[in-house]
Amino acid sequence: MNKISKIAFSLVTLLLLSPIFAATANAAEPTEDIVGIALSNPDFSILVSALQKAELVDTLKGDGPFTVFAPTNAAFEKLLMDLDITADELLAQPDLAKVLTYHVVSGKVLAGDLTDGMKAPTVNGEELTFDLSADPMVNKSMITTTDIEATNGVVHVIDTVLVPSNFALQDVTMKEETVAKTGLESSTPLLIAMLVTASAIGFMVFKKKEA
């Protein structure tokens, strides 16, 4: 009888725990890739714009797996202040892709895989260094959120943009959108020609009346 009671107790326990096991299994199955995670979070809007400008969206939608250290909008705003440039000027930088790929590590590296002093090569070619002696840091950036799992890797959120040594800030010429839209600059010679022609015709008519 004692043995039967134990078996019954085990079955009841298993039935009670099965929903928890099922929920855990479902939670562990991500439904979005890395780009999808970035698109679904408005705090990554500048990062998304940068990925689009550097034509890296398709790469990060690939099979991977990739580990991405994703800077927030506040992190990018801090970078813009440090470099004294606008967001448009940052997106126009020839070395933009070098900055973005410095945030990507090949393979899936979860928070539990990190160790103090660990170094990891990035897609950029340069290495990242991790400091876990206090708040978790990658280079000089704090890792604020970890292990946002994607179908093709994992995303960790950071509060400072990582700038590789092979990035060179360059002067970029921004296009005058107002000129392009109105076309005033290109039509100026035509306006002058029309005014000269009208003046000449008016002078000829006046001379004819005088005669």
C-alpha positions as CSV (number, residue, x, y, z in Angstrom):
1,M,0.0,0.0,0.0
2,N,2.9,2.3,0.8
3,K,4.4,1.7,-2.6
4,I,1.1,2.4,-4.4
5,S,0.8,5.7,-2.4
6,K,4.3,6.8,-3.5
7,I,3.5,6.0,-7.2
8,A,0.2,8.0,-6.9
9,F,2.0,10.9,-5.3
10,S,4.6,11.0,-8.0
11,L,1.9,11.0,-10.7
12,V,0.1,13.9,-9.1
13,T,3.3,15.8,-8.7
14,L,4.2,15.2,-12.4
15,L,0.7,16.4,-13.5
16,L,1.0,19.5,-11.3
17,L,4.5,20.4,-12.7
18,S,3.8,19.6,-16.3
19,P,2.2,23.1,-17.1
20,I,5.3,24.7,-15.6
21,F,7.6,22.6,-17.7
22,A,5.5,23.4,-20.8
23,A,5.6,27.2,-20.1
24,T,9.3,27.1,-19.6
25,A,9.8,25.3,-22.9
26,N,7.6,27.8,-24.7
27,A,9.5,30.7,-23.1
28,A,12.8,29.3,-24.3
29,E,11.6,29.2,-27.9
30,P,12.2,32.7,-29.5
31,T,10.0,33.7,-32.4
32,E,11.9,36.7,-33.8
33,D,15.3,37.1,-35.3
34,I,17.8,39.7,-34.2
35,V,16.5,42.4,-36.6
36,G,12.9,41.6,-35.6
37,I,13.8,42.2,-31.9
38,A,15.4,45.5,-32.8
39,L,12.4,46.6,-34.9
40,S,9.9,45.7,-32.2
41,N,11.7,48.0,-29.6
42,P,11.4,51.8,-30.3
43,D,14.5,52.3,-28.1
44,F,16.6,50.7,-31.0
45,S,15.3,53.0,-33.7
46,I,18.6,54.7,-34.4
47,L,20.3,51.3,-34.4
48,V,17.8,50.0,-37.0
49,S,18.4,53.1,-39.2
50,A,22.1,52.6,-38.9
51,L,21.8,48.9,-39.9
52,Q,19.7,49.9,-42.9
53,K,22.1,52.6,-44.0
54,A,25.1,50.2,-43.7
55,E,23.1,47.4,-45.5
56,L,23.6,45.0,-42.7
57,V,19.9,44.1,-42.2
58,D,20.0,41.0,-44.4
59,T,23.2,39.8,-42.7
60,L,21.6,39.9,-39.2
61,K,18.6,38.2,-40.6
62,G,20.8,35.3,-41.7
63,D,21.1,31.9,-39.9
64,G,23.9,33.0,-37.6
65,P,24.1,32.5,-34.8
66,F,25.1,36.0,-33.8
67,T,25.6,37.7,-30.5
68,V,24.7,41.4,-30.7
69,F,25.5,44.1,-28.1
70,A,22.8,46.5,-29.0
71,P,23.2,50.2,-28.1
72,T,20.0,52.1,-27.2
73,N,19.0,55.4,-28.6
74,A,20.4,57.1,-25.5
75,A,23.7,55.4,-26.2
76,F,23.8,56.8,-29.7
77,E,22.8,60.3,-28.5
78,K,25.7,60.2,-26.1
79,L,28.0,59.3,-29.1
80,L,26.7,62.2,-31.1
81,M,27.5,64.6,-28.3
82,D,31.0,63.1,-28.0
83,L,31.7,63.4,-31.7
84,D,29.8,66.7,-32.1
85,I,27.9,65.5,-35.1
86,T,24.2,65.0,-36.0
87,A,22.5,61.7,-36.5
88,D,22.4,62.3,-40.3
89,E,26.2,62.9,-40.3
90,L,26.8,59.7,-38.3
91,L,24.7,57.7,-40.8
92,A,26.6,59.2,-43.6
93,Q,30.0,58.1,-42.2
94,P,32.0,55.9,-44.6
95,D,33.1,53.7,-41.7
96,L,29.6,53.2,-40.2
97,A,29.7,49.5,-41.0
98,K,32.9,49.2,-39.0
99,V,31.2,50.5,-35.9
100,L,28.2,48.3,-36.3
101,T,30.1,45.1,-36.9
102,Y,32.2,45.8,-33.8
103,H,29.0,45.1,-31.9
104,V,28.6,41.6,-33.4
105,V,30.2,38.4,-32.3
106,S,29.9,35.2,-34.3
107,G,28.2,32.4,-32.3
108,K,25.7,32.5,-29.4
109,V,27.3,33.9,-26.3
110,L,24.9,34.0,-23.3
111,A,25.5,36.0,-20.1
112,G,26.5,32.8,-18.3
113,D,29.2,32.1,-20.9
114,L,31.0,35.4,-20.1
115,T,34.0,35.4,-17.7
116,D,36.0,38.3,-16.2
117,G,38.7,39.4,-18.5
118,M,37.4,37.4,-21.4
119,K,38.1,38.6,-24.9
120,A,35.9,37.9,-27.9
121,P,36.7,38.6,-31.6
122,T,34.0,40.6,-33.4
123,V,32.8,40.5,-37.1
124,N,34.8,43.8,-37.4
125,G,38.0,41.9,-36.7
126,E,38.8,43.7,-33.4
127,E,38.2,42.2,-30.0
128,L,35.9,43.1,-27.2
129,T,37.0,42.8,-23.5
130,F,34.6,41.9,-20.7
131,D,34.9,43.1,-17.1
132,L,32.7,41.3,-14.6
133,S,34.4,42.5,-11.4
134,A,31.4,44.8,-10.6
135,D,28.6,45.8,-13.1
136,P,29.0,43.7,-16.2
137,M,31.0,45.7,-18.8
138,V,32.0,45.2,-22.4
139,N,34.9,47.6,-23.1
140,K,33.6,50.8,-21.4
141,S,29.9,50.1,-21.9
142,M,27.6,48.6,-19.2
143,I,25.6,45.6,-20.2
144,T,22.1,46.6,-18.9
145,T,20.0,43.7,-20.2
146,T,21.2,40.2,-21.1
147,D,20.0,37.2,-22.9
148,I,17.2,38.5,-25.2
149,E,17.1,35.3,-27.3
150,A,16.4,35.4,-31.0
151,T,15.9,32.7,-33.6
152,N,19.4,33.3,-34.9
153,G,21.3,34.3,-31.8
154,V,21.0,36.5,-28.8
155,V,20.9,40.3,-28.0
156,H,22.5,42.0,-25.0
157,V,21.6,45.7,-24.4
158,I,24.4,48.2,-23.7
159,D,24.4,51.9,-22.7
160,T,27.3,53.2,-24.7
161,V,28.2,52.7,-28.4
162,L,31.4,50.7,-28.9
163,V,33.8,52.5,-31.2
164,P,36.6,50.4,-32.8
165,S,40.1,51.8,-33.3
166,N,39.7,51.4,-37.1
167,F,36.9,53.9,-37.2
168,A,37.9,57.3,-38.5
169,L,35.4,60.3,-38.2
170,Q,35.3,62.0,-41.6
171,D,33.8,65.3,-42.8
172,V,30.7,64.5,-44.8
173,T,28.8,66.9,-47.2
174,M,25.1,66.8,-46.5
175,K,22.9,67.4,-49.5
176,E,20.7,70.5,-49.6
177,E,17.3,68.9,-49.6
178,T,15.5,72.2,-50.0
179,V,17.3,73.0,-53.2
180,A,16.6,69.5,-54.6
181,K,12.9,69.8,-53.8
182,T,12.3,73.4,-55.1
183,G,14.8,73.3,-58.0
184,L,15.3,77.1,-57.5
185,E,19.0,76.9,-57.9
186,S,18.9,75.0,-61.2
187,S,16.2,77.4,-62.6
188,T,18.0,80.7,-61.9
189,P,19.8,80.9,-65.3
190,L,16.4,80.3,-67.0
191,L,14.8,83.1,-65.0
192,I,17.6,85.5,-65.9
193,A,17.3,84.6,-69.6
194,M,13.6,85.2,-69.5
195,L,14.0,88.6,-67.9
196,V,16.6,89.7,-70.5
197,T,14.4,88.6,-73.3
198,A,11.4,90.4,-71.9
199,S,13.4,93.6,-71.5
200,A,14.6,93.4,-75.1
201,I,11.1,92.9,-76.5
202,G,9.8,95.8,-74.4
203,F,12.6,98.0,-75.7
204,M,11.9,97.1,-79.3
205,V,8.1,97.8,-78.9
206,F,8.9,101.2,-77.3
207,K,11.2,102.1,-80.2
208,K,8.6,101.1,-82.8
209,K,6.0,103.3,-81.2
210,E,8.5,106.2,-81.1
211,A,9.1,105.9,-84.9
